[in-house]
Amino acid sequence: MSRTGGKVESKGTHARSPSNAPPKNEESIKSFEKLGICRELAEAAVALGWKSPSSIQEQAVPLVLQNRDVIGLAQTGSGKTGAFALPILQALLDKPQAMFTLVLSPTRELAIQISQQFEALGAGIGVKCAVLVGGIDMMAQAISLAKRPHVIVGTPGRVVDHLTNTKGFNLKTLKHLVLDEADRLLNMDFEQEIDQILKVIPRNRRTQLFSATMTNKVAKLQRACLQDPVKVEVAAKYSTVETLRQQYMFVPAKYKDCYLTFLLTELAGSSGMIFTRTCESTRKISLMLRNLG
């Protein structure tokens, strides 16, 4: 990255900045600027369809910009990725460097989503991300690391694999560490890998920890890796949105596909999300629904 005329750009990056287009919603842009981020990042947030900062973003972003460690209690869907990505990108804009941030995620899918949000928000300033997760060739990831990305997002196990086996890769210059969905990280027994990572990254860093619940394990992790953190909370434990209607059906396994098709037909015209247990069942359901139109 190099600073050119007040703007940080990555050499060889031709990503189009959201600021090239006239702002569609000046009020929304200003609501993000009030958090303390620059206009370029505010425009990028609005370009993602964010009309105004979420509650967790309003509380967490200014604190991170003040160089405070933050522990955020927030449910999935509360806008927490933006809560840590926006101030980190602002800090990166102020002091550009490679290997600036490490985000630890419990799953491959979430790691990819986080990386995509970083790249979308940072498109105008040429942010480069590397994703380190299982199921993808180690050599391809090593090549990505050799390009010295600004942000690394990964699962703890694969990050440790690269720290151990990828020549030249280290996190000695790291400035920000994020532990996303910390309760799930610990439930999936990543404690040993997280400890290994904490031993090789600088103590002089900013750390953010986000979790849906404050378990004893999360509290222990907080004490181990955060310095004088500020706690922000946007939802009560196990709460759901007040307007959400929840229903369930007990269905024999062999009739599940039939009932699913019936429900989707009844809800035709609405958008929906189907969660499955395996990749194979995902492909099977997708094929079935496509053939049924």
Long-range contacts (C-beta under 8 A, 24 or more apart in sequence): 1-92, 1-96, 1-97, 1-125, 1-126, 1-150, 2-96, 3-96, 7-40, 7-125, 8-92, 8-93, 8-96, 8-125, 8-126, 9-125, 9-126, 10-125, 10-126, 10-127, 10-128, 11-126, 13-126, 13-128, 15-123, 15-124, 15-126, 16-123, 16-124, 17-43, 17-44, 17-123, 17-124, 17-125, 18-43, 18-44, 18-46, 18-47, 18-123, 18-124, 19-43, 19-124, 25-51, 28-52, 32-86, 35-61, 35-62, 35-65, 35-86, 36-61, 36-62, 36-65, 36-87, 36-90, 37-61, 37-65, 37-86, 37-87, 37-89, 37-90, 38-90, 38-93, 40-93, 40-124, 40-125, 41-86, 41-89, 41-90, 41-93, 41-121, 41-122, 41-125, 43-124, 44-120, 44-121, 44-122, 44-123, 44-124, 45-82, 45-86, 45-121, 47-120, 48-117, 48-120, 48-121, 50-79, 50-82, 53-79, 53-82, 54-78, 54-79, 54-82, 54-83, 54-234, 55-79, 55-234, 56-80, 56-83, 56-232, 56-234, 57-82, 57-83, 57-86, 59-83, 59-232, 59-234, 60-84, 60-87, 60-208, 60-232, 61-86, 61-87, 63-230, 63-232, 64-88, 64-91, 64-206, 64-208, 65-90, 65-91, 67-206, 68-206, 68-228, 68-229, 68-230, 69-206, 69-207, 69-208, 69-226, 69-227, 69-228, 69-229, 69-230, 70-208, 70-209, 70-229, 70-230, 70-231, 70-232, 71-208, 71-209, 71-210, 71-211, 71-222, 71-226, 71-229, 71-230, 71-231, 71-232, 72-208, 72-209, 72-210, 72-211, 72-231, 72-232, 72-233, 72-234, 73-210, 73-211, 73-212, 73-213, 73-214, 73-231, 73-232, 73-233, 73-234, 73-235, 74-210, 74-212, 74-232, 74-233, 74-234, 74-235, 75-212, 75-234, 75-235, 75-239, 76-181, 76-212, 78-234, 78-235, 80-180, 80-210, 81-113, 81-114, 81-117, 81-180, 82-117, 82-121, 83-210, 84-178, 84-180, 84-208, 84-210, 85-114, 85-117, 85-118, 85-121, 86-121, 88-151, 88-176, 88-178, 89-118, 89-121, 89-122, 89-125, 89-127, 91-175, 91-176, 91-206, 92-122, 92-125, 92-127, 92-150, 92-151, 93-125, 95-175, 96-150, 97-150, 97-173, 97-175, 98-148, 98-149, 98-150, 98-173, 99-148, 99-149, 99-150, 99-152, 99-170, 99-171, 99-173, 99-174, 100-150, 100-151, 100-173, 100-174, 100-175, 100-176, 101-150, 101-151, 101-152, 101-174, 101-175, 101-176, 101-177, 101-178, 102-152, 102-153, 102-154, 102-159, 102-171, 102-174, 102-176, 102-177, 102-178, 102-197, 102-201, 103-151, 103-152, 103-153, 103-154, 103-178, 103-180, 104-154, 104-155, 104-156, 104-159, 104-177, 104-178, 104-179, 104-180, 104-185, 104-190, 104-194, 104-197, 105-153, 105-154, 105-155, 105-180, 105-181, 105-185, 106-155, 106-180, 106-181, 106-184, 106-185, 106-187, 106-188, 106-190, 107-155, 107-184, 108-133, 108-134, 108-135, 108-155, 110-180, 110-181, 111-153, 111-154, 111-155, 112-153, 114-153, 114-180, 115-151, 115-153, 118-151, 118-153, 122-150, 122-151, 127-151, 129-153, 130-154, 132-158, 132-159, 132-161, 132-162, 133-158, 134-158, 138-162, 138-165, 138-166, 141-166, 142-166, 142-169, 145-169, 155-190, 156-185, 156-190, 156-193, 156-194, 156-197, 157-190, 157-193, 159-193, 159-197, 160-193, 160-196, 160-197, 163-196, 163-197, 163-200, 170-200, 171-197, 171-200, 171-201, 171-202, 172-200, 172-201, 172-202, 173-202, 174-201, 174-202, 174-205, 175-202, 175-205, 175-206, 176-205, 176-206, 176-207, 176-208, 177-201, 177-205, 177-206, 177-207, 177-208, 177-225, 178-207, 178-208, 178-209, 178-210, 179-207, 179-208, 179-209, 179-210, 179-221, 179-225, 180-210, 181-210, 181-211, 181-212, 182-209, 182-210, 182-211, 182-218, 182-221, 183-211, 183-212, 183-213, 183-215, 183-217, 183-218, 184-212, 186-215, 186-217, 186-218, 186-221, 191-217, 191-221, 194-221, 195-224, 198-224, 198-225, 213-237, 213-238, 257-285, 257-288, 260-285, 261-288, 261-289, 261-292, 264-289
